[in-house]
């Protein structure tokens, strides 16, 4: 199947957002804000848009994390820092990381400014459809930064959470829990259990039980997806793409292709430099 220009724009630009979960600048900034635990920094920095919330909201909206893992750090994190401090820390980390990875000259160049404008146009168009998209809507209430590279990061964050909220809707429609969705994703060969299982806080027994449940539903045979499982996964991705499309359609296909052309060299540089290397993360386990 040919990749649509809208999916391409999201996929190619995504490393500019997702690098914040892997670079050392994140934990360093969160520690300065009061949280020296990497897991607490992740949940508090991404969930700060909800205010000083407890674990239930974050567990619900992040979807695939073990509730015990989230409850280990929230709401306790808010005794050491504030949502406002964590949001500021996140953007300080983004600024430092992108400056290190791409260089100040590139970030001040016309290509980044043009990419930021295109991505912002798509992100602002997405605000017409906030219903059922809590992570997106909460991030959309943040003020836009001024520097183009931070505008690009913020726009891609909005587009990512817009797509992610739609993806959760697709998973719910398919009748998959957060754990089941991750297990099926790994069994399809799209990621590694050694990374996803511990970072999402699931034990080996919980993982195995979820896999057995998927076998009972006819979605797995051994450790391979059945035809039914493959159809289910394909349907989830198709529905996710369809729900994300309204944000990018304002650009038109040519605008989406232009965004991908502009961000491709930036993302490639970050990937080649190890900015998305999961080995930099400390596995998180529920207590």
VOBA-233034 format. One record per residue (C-alpha): x negated, y negated, z. Coordinates in steps of 0.05 Angstrom, whole numbers, padded with zeros to 5 digits, always signed. Layout:
XYZ
...
This chain:
+00000+00000+00000
-00026-00069-00019
-00039-00114+00040
+00005-00176+00039
-00028-00245+00040
+00007-00259+00106
-00021-00197+00140
-00089-00211+00110
-00089-00282+00139
-00074-00255+00208
-00123-00197+00204
-00182-00237+00178
-00172-00295+00227
-00158-00252+00288
-00231-00244+00311
-00233-00319+00324
-00182-00306+00378
-00198-00237+00403
-00272-00250+00414
-00253-00285+00480
-00238-00216+00510
-00309-00191+00498
-00358-00248+00503
-00396-00263+00568
-00373-00336+00567
-00304-00312+00589
-00323-00279+00655
-00374-00334+00668
-00321-00389+00661
-00270-00350+00702
-00321-00340+00758
-00333-00415+00760
-00257-00423+00766
-00256-00376+00826
-00248-00306+00797
-00311-00264+00794
-00274-00199+00777
-00270-00187+00702
-00202-00153+00705
-00173-00209+00747
-00202-00260+00698
-00169-00226+00639
-00100-00221+00669
-00101-00290+00701
-00129-00326+00640
-00080-00297+00591
-00022-00296+00639
-00034-00366+00667
+00016-00394+00617
+00071-00363+00661
+00046-00400+00723
+00026-00366+00788
+00067-00304+00771
+00064-00235+00801
+00049-00169+00767
+00118-00154+00739
+00119-00209+00686
+00049-00193+00663
+00062-00118+00661
+00125-00129+00621
+00095-00177+00570
+00026-00146+00562
+00063-00079+00555
+00010-00024+00554
-00026-00034+00620
-00016+00010+00680
+00027-00030+00730
-00020-00010+00786
-00078-00042+00750
-00041-00108+00743
-00017-00107+00815
-00088-00098+00839
-00105-00169+00817
-00039-00207+00814
-00014-00246+00851
-00077-00243+00894
-00116-00281+00841
-00075-00343+00853
-00103-00348+00924
-00171-00362+00892
-00153-00405+00832
-00095-00438+00796
-00062-00427+00728
-00085-00495+00706
-00157-00480+00724
-00155-00413+00687
-00127-00444+00624
-00181-00497+00626
-00234-00443+00638
-00209-00403+00579
-00217-00461+00531
-00285-00479+00559
-00306-00407+00547
-00279-00409+00476
-00317-00474+00462
-00382-00445+00489
-00375-00378+00454
-00357-00406+00386
-00413-00457+00391
-00462-00402+00407
-00436-00356+00353
-00424-00403+00295
-00464-00465+00312
-00443-00537+00322
-00455-00556+00250
-00408-00503+00223
-00355-00520+00274
-00357-00593+00253
-00353-00576+00179
-00295-00586+00131
-00279-00511+00125
-00263-00504+00199
-00222-00567+00197
-00182-00542+00137
-00172-00473+00169
-00149-00505+00233
-00098-00547+00196
-00070-00487+00158
-00067-00443+00220
-00034-00499+00260
+00019-00508+00206
+00036-00434+00211
+00035-00434+00287
+00080-00495+00292
+00128-00464+00242
+00132-00403+00288
+00160-00446+00344
+00227-00445+00306
+00234-00372+00328
+00215-00368+00403
+00273-00323+00422
+00250-00256+00449
+00177-00277+00446
+00157-00296+00517
+00081-00295+00511
+00085-00336+00447
+00135-00385+00476
+00094-00396+00539
+00030-00408+00500
+00068-00455+00453
+00082-00501+00512
+00007-00515+00521
-00019-00581+00494
-00059-00576+00429
-00134-00586+00437
-00168-00639+00395
-00231-00607+00367
-00218-00568+00302
-00249-00503+00325
-00207-00504+00388
-00145-00520+00346
-00162-00459+00304
-00169-00416+00366
-00104-00442+00396
-00066-00433+00331
-00091-00362+00322
-00072-00348+00395
-00001-00371+00381
+00002-00330+00317
-00027-00269+00353
+00023-00273+00410
+00080-00286+00361
+00060-00222+00324
+00048-00185+00389
+00116-00201+00418
+00147-00175+00353
+00104-00113+00358
+00132-00099+00427
+00202-00105+00399
+00183-00053+00347
+00155-00007+00400
+00218-00013+00442
+00261+00002+00381
+00219+00064+00369
+00229+00086+00441
+00155+00084+00460
+00130+00063+00528
+00066+00023+00533
+00026+00085+00550
+00057+00127+00495
+00044+00072+00444
-00030+00070+00462
-00036+00146+00461
-00004+00150+00392
-00049+00095+00367
-00111+00131+00391
-00087+00199+00364
-00079+00167+00296
-00154+00151+00298
-00145+00076+00303
-00183+00067+00368
-00222+00107+00420
-00192+00137+00482
-00258+00124+00519
-00244+00050+00511
-00168+00042+00513
-00151+00091+00568
-00195+00062+00623
-00187-00011+00603
-00111-00002+00606
-00118+00032+00674
-00090+00100+00658
-00115+00164+00690
-00132+00226+00650
-00072+00262+00679
-00025+00205+00660
-00055+00203+00590
-00047+00278+00582
+00025+00277+00606
+00042+00222+00556
+00011+00262+00500
+00051+00324+00520
+00114+00283+00519
+00098+00260+00448
+00088+00332+00428
+00156+00350+00456
+00186+00294+00414
+00154+00323+00351
+00107+00264+00342
+00043+00302+00357
+00019+00372+00340
-00042+00386+00382
-00081+00321+00377
-00056+00302+00307
+00004+00261+00287
+00059+00301+00253
+00093+00274+00191
+00147+00247+00237
+00095+00214+00280
+00062+00182+00219
+00129+00157+00194
+00144+00127+00262
+00077+00092+00265
+00085+00066+00194
+00154+00040+00210
+00128+00004+00272
+00074-00032+00232
+00123-00050+00176
+00172-00079+00227
+00115-00117+00261
+00094-00147+00195
+00165-00166+00178
+00176-00200+00245
+00110-00239+00239
+00122-00262+00167
+00164-00324+00182
+00105-00359+00214
+00061-00351+00153
+00114-00360+00099
+00110-00435+00109
+00040-00432+00079
+00063-00391+00018
+00020-00335-00008
-00034-00382-00035
-00039-00419+00031
-00045-00354+00069
-00100-00330+00021
-00136-00396+00029
-00134-00388+00105
-00164-00319+00098
-00218-00345+00051
-00237-00399+00101
-00239-00356+00163
-00270-00293+00132
-00343-00318+00138
-00330-00343+00208
-00301-00277+00232
-00355-00236+00197
-00409-00276+00232
-00376-00264+00299
-00367-00190+00287
-00439-00181+00262
-00465-00218+00323
-00429-00169+00370
-00376-00217+00394
-00323-00162+00391
-00365-00106+00421
-00322-00070+00473
-00384-00043+00507
-00390-00110+00540
-00327-00096+00581
-00326-00062+00649
-00274-00006+00650
-00217-00024+00697
-00183+00030+00738
-00123+00025+00784
-00138+00033+00858
